[in-house]
């Protein structure tokens, strides 16, 4: 399956598949290290919060690769990495009614307040529609007001607190469209 998608200003592509000429900085560990600053990670699970160096960035990359599909998000115009989106299958709906994906995304702090989060999630939803995904779930720390707003702008509905009581669970049901 092809996981890549584009929007008006963004290219989202499997993060190990970029060619050097497609990025203004081709070293994935350095890219992740620069994106994962404390302000970005403050609403992550505790083990992923704080400062990153190349070694910790490499470990984080390996962790995401082991349990999800990760895409690097690059600004079309500048070829500058501006974020990451990851997702994984959380099961099939009962009686064959579709596939659930769990979504995670982040935007580099220096790119905040430019609408990139909203555009990125909108592009992902379009990709889901094209690929017959039925439902997208996204867990958000209740303190992450900006991310909650991104999901609301993209018509996600708050379902409930997740099983551990640490984040709000949002749902986008593509079958209702």
C-alpha positions in Angstrom: 0.0 0.0 0.0 1.2 3.5 -0.8 1.0 5.7 2.3 2.2 8.9 0.8 0.0 11.9 0.3 0.2 15.6 -0.5 -1.7 18.7 0.3 -1.5 22.2 -1.0 1.7 23.0 1.0 2.9 19.6 2.3 4.3 16.3 1.2 3.9 13.4 3.6 5.9 10.4 2.7 7.3 7.3 4.5 10.2 8.7 6.3 12.8 6.2 5.1 11.8 6.6 1.5 12.9 10.2 0.9 15.7 10.7 -1.6 18.5 13.2 -0.5 17.4 15.7 -3.2 13.8 15.7 -1.8 14.9 17.2 1.5 17.0 20.2 2.5 18.4 18.0 5.3 18.5 14.3 4.5 19.6 12.8 8.0 16.5 11.5 9.6 18.0 11.3 13.1 19.0 15.0 13.0 15.6 15.9 11.6 13.8 14.1 14.5 16.2 15.6 17.0 15.4 19.2 15.8 11.7 18.6 15.7 11.3 16.8 19.1 12.1 19.8 21.4 10.6 19.9 24.9 7.7 22.2 23.9 6.6 19.7 21.3 7.0 16.6 23.5 5.5 18.1 26.7 2.2 16.3 26.1 3.8 13.0 25.0 3.8 10.0 27.3 6.4 10.7 30.1 9.1 8.4 28.6 9.1 10.5 25.4 9.2 14.0 26.9 12.2 16.2 27.2 15.3 16.9 25.2 16.5 14.7 22.3 20.0 14.0 20.9 20.9 11.9 17.9 21.0 8.7 20.1 17.6 9.3 21.6 16.1 10.3 18.2 17.4 7.1 16.7 15.8 5.1 19.5 12.5 7.0 19.0 12.6 6.3 15.2 13.2 2.6 15.9 10.3 2.5 18.4 7.9 4.1 15.9 9.1 1.8 13.1 8.4 -1.2 15.3 4.7 -0.5 15.8 3.4 2.0 13.3 3.8 3.5 9.9 5.6 6.9 10.1 5.6 9.6 7.5 7.9 12.6 7.4 6.1 15.8 6.5 7.9 18.3 4.3 7.0 21.8 3.1 6.7 21.6 -0.7 8.2 25.0 -1.3 11.3 24.7 0.9 11.8 21.0 1.2 12.1 21.6 4.9 10.9 18.9 7.3 8.1 20.4 9.4 6.4 17.4 11.1 5.7 13.7 11.5 2.6 11.7 11.2 2.3 8.1 12.3 -0.6 5.6 12.4 -1.3 2.0 13.0 -4.1 -0.4 12.6 -6.1 -1.0 15.8 -8.4 -3.6 14.5 -11.4 -4.3 12.3 -14.8 -3.2 13.1 -17.2 -6.0 14.1 -18.9 -7.9 11.2 -16.5 -6.6 8.6 -17.6 -3.0 8.7 -14.1 -1.5 8.2 -10.6 -0.7 9.5 -9.7 1.5 12.4 -6.5 3.5 12.4 -4.9 5.2 15.4 -3.4 8.5 14.4 -0.5 10.5 15.9 1.0 13.7 14.5 3.2 16.6 15.4 4.4 19.8 13.9 7.8 21.4 14.6 7.5 24.2 17.1 9.0 26.8 14.6 6.1 26.0 12.3 3.3 26.3 14.8 0.4 28.7 14.2 0.6 28.4 10.4 -2.2 25.9 9.9 0.1 23.0 9.1 -1.4 20.7 11.7 -4.9 21.2 10.3 -3.8 20.8 6.7 -1.8 17.6 7.6 -4.7 15.9 9.3 -7.1 17.0 6.5 -4.7 15.4 4.0 -4.5 12.2 6.1 -8.3 12.0 6.2 -8.4 12.3 2.4 -5.8 9.5 2.1 -8.0 7.4 4.4 -11.1 8.0 2.2 -9.1 6.9 -0.9 -7.9 3.8 0.9 -11.3 2.7 2.3 -10.4 3.3 6.0 -13.6 3.4 8.0 -12.5 5.1 11.3 -9.6 7.2 12.6 -8.9 7.5 16.3 -6.6 10.1 17.8 -5.7 10.3 21.5 -4.8 13.8 22.7 -3.6 15.0 26.1 -6.4 17.3 27.5 -3.7 20.0 28.0 -2.9 20.0 24.3 -5.5 22.6 23.3 -4.0 23.3 19.8 -4.1 19.6 18.9 -7.7 19.3 20.1 -8.6 22.3 17.9 -6.9 20.7 14.9 -9.0 17.6 15.3 -12.2 19.6 15.9 -11.5 21.7 12.7 -11.2 18.4 10.9 -14.6 17.1 12.2 -13.3 14.6 14.7 -15.7 14.0 17.6 -14.7 13.6 21.2 -15.5 10.0 22.2 -14.3 9.7 25.8 -11.2 9.4 27.9 -9.0 6.6 26.8 -8.5 3.4 28.8 -5.7 4.8 30.9 -7.6 8.0 31.6 -4.7 10.1 30.4 -5.9 11.4 27.1 -9.1 12.4 25.2 -10.0 10.0 22.5 -11.3 11.6 19.3 -12.9 9.7 16.5 -13.5 10.4 12.8 -16.0 8.0 11.3 -15.6 8.0 7.5 -18.7 6.0 7.0 -20.8 8.9 8.1 -19.7 11.1 5.3 
